[in-house]
Amino acid sequence: MLVGAEYARVARHVVEDHRVADTTASAAKLVFGIFASLAEFERDLISERTKAGLASARARGQKGGASFKMTAAKVRLAMGAVGQKETKVAALCNEWGITRQTLYRHVAPDGTLRKDGSRVVEGGKNRKPQGKKL
């Protein structure tokens, strides 16, 4: 949020109908101050509504975020396929709709299971939560 002198500096450069608006007058400062207050109020309302919606979804038992791309079956298949020389990793990733990074996060290039892969196979989550989710 812009405050004080910084706000006045930016406000002087506002162009309206190809003319620079005079924001040094008292009335213009008042108008810009009101607009800034309304914008801040609207931002706070959006934040409150978002938090209320997320809390409501949690209460209904819903979880947020995209579903995981790697399943236990895919990890087991990858373990067998990646260790073989004739396997084209790009084709495998393209077929499963995953990136190379996702594949190698779960299975090493020699076909051994990595930490995230073992979580999937054991029935846990694919990876640790990376921050606040629903």
Stockholm file with secondary structure:
# STOCKHOLM 1.0

chainA/1-134         MLVGAEYARVARHVVEDHRVADTTASAAKLVFGIFASLAEFERDLISERTKAGLASARARGQKGGASFKMTAAKVRLAMGAVGQKETKVAALCNEWGITRQTLYRHVAPDGTLRKDGSRVVEGGKNRKPQGKKL
#=GR chainA/1-134 SS CCCHHHHHHHHTTCEETTEECCCSSHHHHHHHHHHHHHHHHHHHHHHHHHHHHHHHHHHTTCCCSCCCSCCHHHHHHHHHHHTSTTCCHHHHHHHHTCCHHHHHHHBCTTSCBCHHHHHHHTTSCSSCCCSCCC
#=GC SS_cons         CCCHHHHHHHHTTCEETTEECCCSSHHHHHHHHHHHHHHHHHHHHHHHHHHHHHHHHHHTTCCCSCCCSCCHHHHHHHHHHHTSTTCCHHHHHHHHTCCHHHHHHHBCTTSCBCHHHHHHHTTSCSSCCCSCCC
//
